[in-house]
């Protein structure tokens, strides 16, 4: 059985972004993401989530680099567009 929004889930997984990180960036509960992703998203919603995932992935990479220098980079906070 194919899961709804499977490509989006795989994209987040490939970018090493967890669902809780997406929810945290949107300032919503993790279960809200799961509930929204039960049904197929519109192309616009899908693109918005991909932008959020990219932002979080970039912040994670910066934090990883900064960790070696003992400096912490700000975590991404985005306004909810979906």
N, C-alpha and C positions, 0 to 999 in steps of 0.2 A: 504494500500500500504506500503510495506516494504522499509525503507530508506537504501541506500547504507551505508556500514560501521557502521551499527547500533550498533554492539557489541563494536566497538571502541568508539563511542559516549557515550554509556552507561558506559563503563569503565571509561572514563574521568569524567562523572557525578558522579559515585560512589566514585571516588577519590577526589571529590570536586575541580576539575581542570577545569577552563573555557577555551574556545577556544582562547580567546584573550591572555591567559597566554602561551599557546602552541605557538601561532604566535610570541609573544614577545620573547620567548626563542629561536626561530628559526630566529628571526630578519626579519620576513616577515609580510605582512598585514594579518589581520584576515580573510578577504574575500578570500585570497589565500588558506587558510586551507579549507574553505567551498567548494571552487572550486575543490580542489584536492580530497576531500571526496565525491564528487558527483558520482565518478566512483569507483568500487571496487578496493581496494589497494591490492598489492601483499603481500604475507606473510611476506616478509622482510620489506616492508614499514610499515605494520601493527605493526610488532615487534619494529621497530625504534620509531614509535609514542608512543607505550606503554612504552618504556624506558624513553622517554621524559616526559610522563605523570607521571611516577613513580618518576622521579627526581624532578619535580615541586611539586608533592604531599609531598615529603619528605622535601623540602625547606619550603613549607607552614606550615608543622607541626613544624619544627624547629623555624620558625618565630613566630608561635603562642606561643610556649614555651618561647622564648626569649622575647616576648612582655611583659610577666609577670615580667621579670627581667630588662625591659627597654633597651634591647640590640637588635640590628637588625642583622639578618644573611643575607649573600649575596644571592641574587636571582639567580636562575639557568640561565646560558647562554650556549647554546649548538650550535655546528656547525650543519648546515643543512646536513642531510644524505639522505634526500628523494628527 
